[in-house]
Amino acid sequence: MRWLPFAALCLLTACASANPTPRAAAPPPASIGSEEASSTPAPEPAPPPEPEPEPELDPVAAAIARAFIERLTVWTRADGTRVLSRRCREGPVDCEARLRTFARLIVATARRHELDPYLFAALAMRESGLNPASLGARGEAGIVQLHPRGAGRDMRYVNDSGYRDACQSQLDACQGPVLERGATYLAQAIRDCGGLEAGLGKYASGHCTTRGVHPRRVLQERQQLRRLGRP
């Protein structure tokens, strides 16, 4: 009966082949990049860009800016901080920064046309109160109130209300070209009329005259700005 052990061995081998030992199931593949995502922290958001610093004002522009701020101050708190006019402080940009920008533009433009910067600043103050959104009764626009049928007849700021509205969110309110045209007109009026007061009269009325209150008020405003601008 020597065949029995052999037969038994064959049976055991066959059973083992028919019932193999089960293997442990392989873990499902991880999604691509999941390991890196779980081990690498999310990048921090970039900080907002720093605002560009304002250009430094020259002494005359700085003095006129001080005078503008003083003129538009409605009261001073106990701690010494100023409260500017509601229209200015509730505007779309920082009020004092805008006034400094206007002072810089006014001084640079006046010098190009050989005008007294304080005179040109006084004109802007009397014409609009330095409100770039101000509109006159006959459609005058800009801080020096250009007339749509006069000095401002071909000016986009004067004739395009959509453009004018969009400019209000800019620090300079697009007043560079407006001031350039106003200074050109005023300088020519002074030459044509042969004197400062008559030239101011022409700027306001279209003809050389010393009558009316406008020339006198502009000259008084110039004196006040000079006084307020002293350090």
BELZIWO-V89508 format. One record per helix or strand. SS is the DSSP state (helix for helix, strand for strand). FROM is the first residue (numbers start at 1). TO is the last residue. If there is no record, write none. Layout:
ss->[SS:SS]
from->[FROM:FROM]
to->[TO:TO]
//
This chain:
ss->[helix:helix:helix:strand:strand:helix:helix:helix:strand:strand:strand:helix:helix:helix:helix:helix]
from->[3:34:59:73:82:86:95:117:135:141:146:156:161:175:196:214]
to->[18:39:71:76:84:89:112:128:135:141:146:159:167:193:205:228]
//
